[in-house]
Amino acid sequence: MTDIDQSPVADLKGRKVVDPDGDKVGTVDDIYIDNETDQPEWLAVTTGLFGSKVSFVPISGASFVGDEVQIGYAKSLVKDAPNAEADGQLSPEEESRLYAHYGQETGTSGRVSDTKGDTGRGRVGRDTSGPETDDAMTRSEEELQVSKETRQAGKARLRKWIETEQVQMTVPIRREKAKLVTEPITDANVGQAMSGGDLTSEEHEVVLSEEVIDVDKRVVPKERVRLETETETREVAVDEEVRKERIEMENEADPKKRR
């Protein structure tokens, strides 16, 4: 068994509380300290189903038994203790009723405060502007939450039409023409030369031909055209006001020192 007064207050929080018979009373939720002596005065013990109730037990006479805190009062006495709000501070009236219930003399007339948010013994701050919270303020600020959505920006379409243009080109063509050729009588052609009459009148003709241009047109595929999309990225500036909380410390002068 270890004297509880020799251990830091923070070591008590969260420990199982038992009475002198070893029956479980609850769990240490907080320790309330006398504001004048800075000494631990009360254990705030969560009791009841699911720890829904807080009962105050004098810390005097309590001791460590292994990992548990053993108090000097029966479980039934703790269960019937006067109600006191676990709001961070016991008023003198609440403390007097508790002392009377446990059969102790009333302690100091100063108030008793809890140690929530404190790592050891001492006083902690209290919220003077609203409900009791703890010894610290939470500073918050707004942050920009920028989201993007896709919307229709326009349409693109393919349109095909027919236009006419003049095409000029040069095409070579061939044409026959007659020319007079005179050849001497030789042994090779003398037979042909003597085959007709001696002196006759006759005509001989040759058909002349020429190439003419015949223009025709046909449709020939030249290329394929289609639409595709591509994405380009650009930077867009976002300008918006956000609110931020600020915290500063104010020191109030001692009225006795004011002129």
C-alpha positions in Angstrom: 0.0 0.0 0.0 1.4 3.4 -1.0 0.5 6.8 0.4 -1.4 8.7 -2.2 0.0 12.0 -1.1 3.4 11.0 -2.3 2.4 10.6 -5.9 1.6 13.2 -8.6 -2.0 14.1 -9.0 -1.9 13.1 -12.7 -1.2 9.5 -11.7 -4.7 9.2 -10.1 -6.8 10.0 -13.1 -8.3 7.0 -14.8 -7.5 4.6 -12.0 -10.1 2.2 -10.6 -11.5 3.2 -7.2 -12.3 0.5 -4.5 -13.7 0.8 -1.0 -12.1 -0.7 2.1 -13.7 -4.1 1.3 -12.3 -4.1 -2.2 -15.7 -3.5 -3.9 -15.4 -1.3 -7.0 -16.8 2.2 -6.5 -15.9 3.7 -9.9 -13.1 5.4 -11.8 -11.2 8.6 -10.9 -12.3 11.2 -13.4 -10.6 14.2 -11.9 -9.0 15.6 -8.7 -10.3 18.9 -7.1 -7.6 21.0 -5.5 -8.1 23.6 -2.7 -7.4 27.0 -4.2 -5.8 28.4 -1.1 -3.5 25.5 -0.2 -3.0 24.0 -3.6 -3.5 20.6 -2.1 -5.7 17.8 -3.5 -8.9 17.7 -1.6 -11.5 15.6 -3.4 -11.6 12.7 -5.9 -14.3 13.1 -8.6 -15.3 9.5 -9.2 -17.5 8.3 -12.0 -20.1 5.8 -10.7 -23.4 4.3 -11.8 -24.2 2.6 -15.0 -21.7 3.4 -17.8 -20.1 6.0 -15.4 -22.9 8.4 -15.9 -22.7 9.9 -12.4 -19.9 11.7 -10.7 -19.5 11.4 -6.9 -17.1 13.3 -4.7 -14.9 11.4 -2.2 -12.4 13.0 0.3 -8.9 12.2 -0.9 -7.7 12.0 2.7 -7.2 8.4 3.8 -6.9 7.2 0.2 -4.0 5.1 -0.9 -2.7 3.0 -3.8 -3.3 -0.8 -3.7 -1.5 -2.0 -6.7 -2.9 0.0 -9.6 -6.1 0.8 -7.8 -7.0 3.7 -5.5 -8.5 2.5 -2.2 -10.6 5.1 -0.4 -11.5 5.1 3.3 -15.3 5.1 2.8 -17.8 2.4 2.0 -19.3 2.1 -1.5 -22.8 2.7 -0.1 -21.7 6.0 1.6 -20.2 7.3 -1.7 -23.3 6.3 -3.5 -25.5 8.4 -1.1 -23.2 11.4 -1.2 -24.9 14.8 -1.8 -25.1 15.9 -5.4 -22.5 18.4 -6.6 -22.1 19.5 -10.1 -18.8 18.4 -11.6 -18.4 21.8 -13.3 -14.8 22.4 -12.5 -15.3 24.0 -9.1 -17.0 23.2 -5.8 -18.7 26.0 -4.0 -18.2 26.4 -0.2 -21.8 25.3 0.3 -21.3 22.1 -1.8 -18.0 21.4 0.0 -19.7 21.8 3.5 -22.4 19.4 2.6 -19.9 16.8 1.4 -17.7 17.2 4.6 -20.8 16.7 6.7 -21.9 13.6 4.8 -18.5 12.0 5.3 -18.3 13.0 8.9 -15.4 15.4 8.5 -14.8 18.8 9.8 -15.2 21.6 7.2 -11.9 22.4 5.5 -10.8 25.9 4.3 -13.3 28.4 3.3 -11.8 28.8 -0.2 -13.2 27.2 -3.2 -12.0 23.9 -4.7 -11.2 23.6 -8.4 -10.6 20.6 -10.6 -7.4 19.8 -12.5 -8.8 19.2 -16.0 -6.2 20.1 -18.6 -3.5 20.4 -15.9 -0.6 17.9 -15.7 0.0 18.4 -12.0 -1.3 20.3 -9.0 -2.4 23.9 -9.3 -5.1 26.3 -10.4 -6.5 26.3 -14.0 -8.3 28.9 -16.0 -12.0 29.0 -16.3 -14.3 30.2 -19.0 -15.9 33.5 -17.8 -18.0 34.1 -21.0 -20.0 30.9 -21.1 -20.2 27.2 -20.0 -17.2 25.8 -18.2 -14.9 24.0 -20.6 -11.2 23.6 -19.9 -8.1 25.7 -19.5 -7.6 26.4 -23.2 -9.3 28.1 -26.1 -9.6 26.6 -29.5 -8.7 28.9 -32.4 -10.4 28.2 -35.7 -10.3 29.7 -39.1 -12.0 29.3 -42.4 -10.3 27.6 -45.2 -11.2 27.7 -48.9 -12.6 24.6 -50.3 -12.4 24.8 -54.0 -14.2 22.3 -56.2 -14.6 22.0 -59.9 -17.4 20.9 -62.1 -17.6 20.3 -65.9 -20.1 22.2 -67.9 -20.8 22.7 -71.6 -18.6 25.4 -73.1 -19.7 25.2 -76.7 -20.1 22.9 -79.7 -17.9 21.9 -82.7 -19.3 20.2 -85.8 -18.1 19.1 -89.2 -19.9 20.5 -92.2 -19.3 19.4 -95.8 -20.3 21.4 -98.9 -19.5 21.4 -102.7 -17.6 24.1 -104.4 -16.5 24.4 -108.1 -13.1 25.4 -109.3 -11.6 25.8 -112.8 -8.9 23.2 -113.6 -6.6 23.8 -116.5 -4.1 21.2 -117.8 -2.2 20.5 -121.1 -2.8 17.2 -122.9 -0.7 16.1 -125.9 -2.7 14.8 -128.9 -1.5 13.2 -132.1 -2.7 14.0 -135.7 -1.8 12.5 -139.0 -1.0 14.5 -142.1 -0.1 13.5 -145.7 3.3 14.2 -147.2 4.5 13.5 -150.7 7.3 11.0 -151.0 9.1 10.3 -154.3 11.2 7.2 -154.7 13.3 6.0 -157.7 12.5 2.9 -159.7 14.6 0.0 -158.6 14.7 -3.7 -159.2 12.6 -4.0 -156.1 9.7 -1.9 -157.2 9.8 -2.1 -161.0 7.1 -4.7 -161.1 4.7 -2.6 -159.1 5.6 0.4 -161.3 4.8 -1.4 -164.6 1.6 -3.1 -163.3 -0.7 -0.3 -164.5 -1.4 1.2 -168.0 1.2 3.2 -169.8 -0.5 6.5 -169.6 -3.6 6.8 -167.4 -5.5 9.2 -165.2 -6.3 8.1 -161.6 -6.7 9.2 -158.0 -5.3 7.7 -154.8 -6.4 8.7 -151.3 -5.2 8.1 -147.7 -7.4 8.4 -144.7 -5.9 10.7 -142.1 -6.7 10.3 -138.3 -6.2 12.4 -135.3 -6.7 12.2 -131.5 -9.4 14.2 -129.9 -9.8 15.1 -126.2 -12.7 13.3 -124.5 -13.1 14.8 -120.9 -14.8 12.7 -118.2 -15.0 13.1 -114.4 -14.9 10.5 -111.6 -15.1 10.9 -107.8 -11.9 9.9 -106.0 -11.6 9.8 -102.2 -8.7 12.1 -101.0 -8.7 12.2 -97.2 -10.6 11.4 -94.0 -11.6 14.3 -91.7 -12.9 13.8 -88.1 -13.3 15.7 -84.9 -11.3 15.0 -81.8 -11.1 16.8 -78.4 -8.0 17.8 -76.5 -7.7 19.4 -73.0 -5.7 22.5 -72.3 -5.0 23.7 -68.7 -4.9 27.3 -67.6 -4.5 28.9 -64.2 -7.6 30.7 -62.8 -7.1 33.0 -59.8 -9.6 32.5 -56.9 -10.0 35.6 -54.7 -12.3 35.1 -51.6 -12.4 36.4 -48.1 -11.9 34.0 -45.2 -12.4 34.6 -41.5 -9.8 33.7 -38.8 -10.1 33.7 -35.1 -7.3 35.5 -33.2 -6.4 35.0 -29.5 -4.5 37.5 -27.4 -3.7 37.8 -23.7 -5.0 40.8 -21.7 -3.6 41.6 -18.3 -5.9 43.4 -15.9 -4.2 45.7 -13.4 -4.7 45.1 -9.7 -7.4 47.5 -8.5 -5.4 48.2 -5.4 -2.5 49.5 -7.5 -4.7 51.8 -9.6 -4.5 55.4 -8.9 
